[in-house]
């Protein structure tokens, strides 16, 4: 009774208190451990029973063989096979079937087939074990041969056979094979059997065919709790949160009481959709049902609150769990990392280590992500050492996370070292390095890696092309960009809007605005970024009126402009001197588009007004800003004062800029140049001297040239290039 109710602790207490135990007692307890998933304890008990000299029968042997099958413990199964032979039970149909099942589940199909062939008598259980073994191990040719033989011999299949086969095909990921079994199920009239239908729906769910799963579910006259839970969980797993919630409501309306697994599934659906309010309502139902301490429900709640940014609620859900497992800790750790609570993530990781909890590669990757967000190189180095100590040094998942961490901590040298030591690299490894070099201003290294990737025949993804195009744009090497464009065309990614945007941006920044326009025209879909790129491109190339025409076209296309759009538009107005138009565009940001101006927009307006000589208005504009003007505002004003020779205002602007950023070289250079233009040489020399006294250095100029498919980088005063004369 206790074993069938899943209470193995009580069952064991009764067993231990028995003054006399026979084979039935031992077999009952062994079977209980097997049925409750504790095969190790079942095997230990069997050996203890054998040591006490009790005679083993076919039932105790079948139980322990099922335990070996459940754990895929081939070596132990072979030992018990020797006991079967000694007892002359190999030909017994029940024991023989258990042996076939054990070998099949241990992936030893040759041994399973030998036992199967030697059996004088076979029943439906024997056939089911053998055909399911072939299906589970992906040997479909042998499966269909044997399944056809079953049908020819008219072996009467039952629902257990079909459930076993569907479970096998669920794990194989081949829904077309499952469809064939589905056809057989319909023919024999088992399509409305709830156990078979649940297995069918589960198979389709695991293969990602939710529409097929719903058809099976919808045709059930009386779906049970397992049916509802499977569908709700399936929708959640495949990120169809809205459908999962709708089905949950239908389930409640059908007077089906959800269990912990149902709640876990629907809470996960809320987490997927970021539906915080619905999740909180479900949490209250969970509390009313008295299952908030269940680990499955608690883990789902932690994930929900973590993704929705409510870490206080996530911690409370964690504390409510009666026995948190490694998934509970990992969910809380991921929540801290996602919400930039990096020290809390690191402290929790240390707590996991102190409690001797088994830490997997996902946990390491999560805490590495936290240290990357924090930019904490020292913490990242410690984690790297822990990963090596715990045997994860050559784990691909961890290595990719390490590379990403070092890149985000601005240590490209360490990132390259990890990358070089990788025994195997996947496309993600190459992508993260190329992206890292591109974002950190080392475009030539990004291009070198990309062409190495090309030589090795590694497939590219969207992110690969967008990263390398950004690198080409930063170097302004149009020929390299054209080569990448050719590869994009071959792989069929050209129609993707993000790739099209990056292509247009690359051509614009490389000086080929006509090619950028051509890419723009050929794009089947356009978004706000597309228009931003072309507006910015024309503005930067001195075609400001063309840029403004594209802005008008953008509005006619009902494409909503964003804050970046207005930076491009205001900049174009500034270069052409369209003061009235600029004023109107600035007003329309808040009035028509509900966009709050940022510092960059105010800088554009100051540039527009001061370039046009409207210094009084520019000063008033600065005074009326809703926040403290940044140094960039004053430098913008200083630049215009240099053009118009407004020395006094220029000196005031320089003073304000230097108070905010005393180590920025641009202010000193603008002020010095203003004095030079005004023929105030002594003042210019004094500015240069002040710059020297404060140890302010100008970043050296850098340029790139392309020669025979290789990009060469040059810095002012550099004498280290191999071809330096």
Long-range contacts (C-beta under 8 A, 24 or more apart in sequence): 2-32, 3-28, 3-29, 3-31, 3-32, 3-33, 3-35, 3-36, 4-32, 4-35, 6-36, 8-32, 8-33, 8-36, 8-38, 22-54, 23-49, 23-54, 23-55, 23-56, 23-57, 23-60, 26-54, 26-60, 27-57, 27-59, 27-60, 27-63, 30-60, 30-63, 30-64, 30-67, 31-59, 31-63, 33-67, 34-63, 34-64, 34-66, 34-67, 34-70, 37-70, 39-67, 39-68, 39-70, 39-71, 39-73, 40-71, 42-67, 43-67, 43-68, 43-73, 43-76, 46-80, 50-83, 56-83, 56-87, 58-89, 58-92, 58-94, 58-95, 61-87, 61-89, 61-95, 61-98, 62-94, 62-95, 62-98, 65-95, 65-98, 65-99, 65-101, 65-102, 66-98, 66-101, 66-102, 68-102, 68-106, 69-98, 69-101, 69-102, 69-104, 69-105, 69-106, 70-105, 72-105, 72-106, 72-107, 73-106, 74-103, 74-106, 74-107, 74-108, 77-102, 77-103, 77-106, 90-115, 90-118, 91-118, 91-119, 91-120, 91-121, 93-119, 93-121, 93-122, 93-123, 93-125, 93-126, 94-125, 96-122, 96-126, 97-122, 97-123, 97-125, 97-126, 97-129, 100-126, 100-129, 100-130, 100-133, 101-129, 101-133, 103-133, 104-129, 104-130, 104-132, 104-133, 104-134, 104-136, 104-137, 105-133, 105-136, 107-137, 109-133, 109-134, 109-137, 109-139, 109-142, 124-155, 124-156, 124-157, 124-158, 124-160, 124-161, 125-160, 127-155, 127-161, 128-157, 128-160, 128-161, 128-164, 128-165, 131-161, 131-165, 132-161, 132-164, 132-165, 132-167, 132-168, 135-165, 135-168, 135-169, 135-172, 135-177, 136-168, 136-171, 136-172, 138-172, 140-172, 140-174, 140-177, 157-184, 157-188, 159-190, 159-193, 159-195, 159-196, 162-190, 162-196, 162-199, 163-195, 163-196, 163-199, 166-196, 166-199, 166-200, 166-202, 166-203, 167-199, 167-202, 167-203, 169-203, 169-207, 170-199, 170-202, 170-203, 170-205, 170-206, 170-207, 171-206, 173-206, 173-207, 174-207, 175-203, 175-204, 175-207, 175-208, 175-209, 175-212, 178-203, 178-204, 178-207, 191-216, 191-219, 192-219, 192-220, 192-221, 194-220, 194-222, 194-223, 194-224, 194-226, 194-227, 197-223, 197-227, 198-224, 198-226, 198-227, 198-230, 201-227, 201-230, 201-231, 201-234, 202-230, 202-234, 205-230, 205-231, 205-233, 205-234, 205-237, 205-238, 208-238, 210-234, 210-235, 210-238, 210-240, 210-243, 224-256, 225-256, 225-257, 225-258, 225-259, 225-262, 228-256, 228-258, 228-262, 229-258, 229-259, 229-261, 229-262, 229-265, 232-262, 232-265, 232-266, 232-269, 233-261, 233-262, 233-264, 233-265, 233-268, 235-269, 236-265, 236-266, 236-268, 236-269, 236-272, 237-268, 239-272, 240-269, 241-269, 241-270, 241-272, 241-273, 241-275, 242-273, 244-269, 245-269, 245-270, 245-275, 245-278, 258-289, 259-291, 260-291, 260-294, 260-296, 260-297, 261-296, 263-289, 263-291, 263-297, 263-300, 264-296, 264-297, 264-299, 264-300, 265-300, 267-297, 267-300, 267-301, 267-303, 267-304, 268-300, 268-303, 268-304, 270-304, 271-300, 271-303, 271-304, 271-307, 271-308, 274-307, 274-308, 276-304, 276-305, 276-308, 276-310, 279-304, 279-305, 279-308, 283-317, 292-317, 292-320, 293-320, 293-321, 293-322, 294-321, 294-322, 295-321, 295-322, 295-323, 295-324, 295-325, 295-327, 295-328, 298-324, 298-328, 299-325, 299-327, 299-328, 299-331, 302-328, 302-331, 302-332, 302-335, 303-331, 303-334, 303-335, 305-335, 306-331, 306-332, 306-334, 306-335, 306-336, 306-338, 306-339, 307-335, 307-338, 309-339, 311-335, 311-336, 311-339, 311-341, 311-344, 326-352, 326-357, 326-358, 326-359, 326-360, 326-363, 329-357, 329-363, 330-360, 330-362, 330-363, 330-366, 333-363, 333-366, 333-367, 333-370, 334-366, 336-370, 337-366, 337-367, 337-369, 337-370, 337-373, 340-373, 340-374, 341-370, 342-370, 342-371, 342-373, 342-374, 342-376, 342-379, 343-374, 345-370, 346-370, 346-371, 346-379, 353-386, 359-390, 361-392, 361-395, 361-397, 361-398, 362-397, 364-390, 364-392, 364-398, 364-401, 365-397, 365-398, 365-400, 365-401, 368-398, 368-401, 368-402, 368-404, 368-405, 369-401, 369-404, 369-405, 371-405, 371-409, 372-404, 372-405, 372-407, 372-408, 372-409, 373-408, 375-408, 375-409, 375-410, 376-409, 377-406, 377-409, 377-410, 377-411, 380-405, 380-406, 380-409, 394-422, 394-423, 396-422, 396-424, 396-425, 396-426, 396-429, 399-429, 400-426, 400-428, 400-429, 400-432, 403-429, 403-432, 403-433, 403-436, 404-432, 404-436, 407-432, 407-433, 407-435, 407-436, 407-439, 407-440, 410-440, 412-436, 412-437, 412-440, 412-442, 425-458, 427-458, 427-459, 427-460, 427-461, 427-464, 430-458, 430-464, 431-461, 431-463, 431-464, 431-467, 434-464, 434-467, 434-468, 434-471, 435-463, 435-467, 437-471, 438-467, 438-468, 438-470, 438-471, 438-474, 439-470, 441-474, 443-470, 443-471, 443-472, 443-474, 443-475, 443-704, 443-711, 444-471, 444-475, 444-704, 444-711, 444-712, 444-713, 446-471, 447-471, 447-472, 447-475, 447-477, 447-480, 447-711, 448-711, 450-484, 451-709, 454-487, 460-487, 460-491, 462-493, 462-496, 462-498, 462-499, 465-491, 465-493, 465-499, 465-502, 466-498, 466-499, 466-502, 469-499, 469-502, 469-503, 469-505, 469-506, 470-502, 470-505, 470-506, 472-506, 472-510, 473-502, 473-505, 473-506, 473-508, 473-509, 473-510, 474-509, 475-704, 475-711, 476-509, 476-510, 476-511, 476-704, 477-510, 477-704, 477-706, 477-711, 478-506, 478-507, 478-510, 478-511, 478-512, 478-515, 479-706, 480-706, 480-709, 480-711, 481-506, 481-507, 481-510, 483-709, 494-522, 495-523, 495-524, 495-525, 497-523, 497-525, 497-526, 497-527, 497-529, 497-530, 498-529, 500-526, 500-530, 501-527, 501-529, 501-530, 501-533, 504-530, 504-533, 504-534, 504-537, 505-533, 505-537, 507-537, 508-533, 508-534, 508-536, 508-537, 508-540, 508-541, 509-537, 509-540, 511-541, 513-537, 513-538, 513-541, 513-543, 526-557, 526-559, 527-559, 528-554, 528-559, 528-560, 528-561, 528-562, 528-565, 531-557, 531-559, 531-561, 531-565, 532-562, 532-564, 532-565, 532-568, 535-565, 535-568, 535-569, 535-572, 536-568, 536-571, 538-572, 539-568, 539-571, 539-572, 539-575, 542-575, 544-572, 544-573, 544-575, 544-576, 544-578, 545-576, 547-572, 548-572, 548-573, 548-578, 548-581, 560-593, 561-593, 561-595, 562-595, 563-589, 563-595, 563-596, 563-597, 563-598, 563-600, 563-601, 566-595, 566-597, 566-601, 567-600, 567-601, 567-604, 570-601, 570-604, 570-605, 570-608, 571-604, 571-607, 573-604, 573-608, 574-604, 574-607, 574-608, 574-611, 577-611, 577-612, 578-608, 579-608, 579-609, 579-612, 579-614, 582-608, 599-627, 599-630, 599-632, 599-633, 600-632, 602-629, 602-633, 603-630, 603-632, 603-633, 603-636, 606-633, 606-636, 606-637, 606-640, 607-636, 607-639, 607-640, 610-636, 610-637, 610-639, 610-640, 610-641, 610-644, 611-640, 611-643, 613-644, 615-640, 615-641, 615-644, 615-646, 615-649, 619-649, 629-656, 630-660, 631-656, 631-657, 631-660, 631-661, 631-664, 631-667, 634-660, 634-667, 635-664, 635-666, 635-667, 635-670, 638-667, 638-670, 638-671, 638-674, 639-670, 641-674, 642-670, 642-673, 642-674, 642-677, 645-674, 645-677, 645-678, 647-674, 647-675, 647-678, 647-680, 650-674, 662-694, 662-696, 663-694, 663-696, 664-696, 665-691, 665-696, 665-697, 665-698, 665-699, 668-696, 669-698
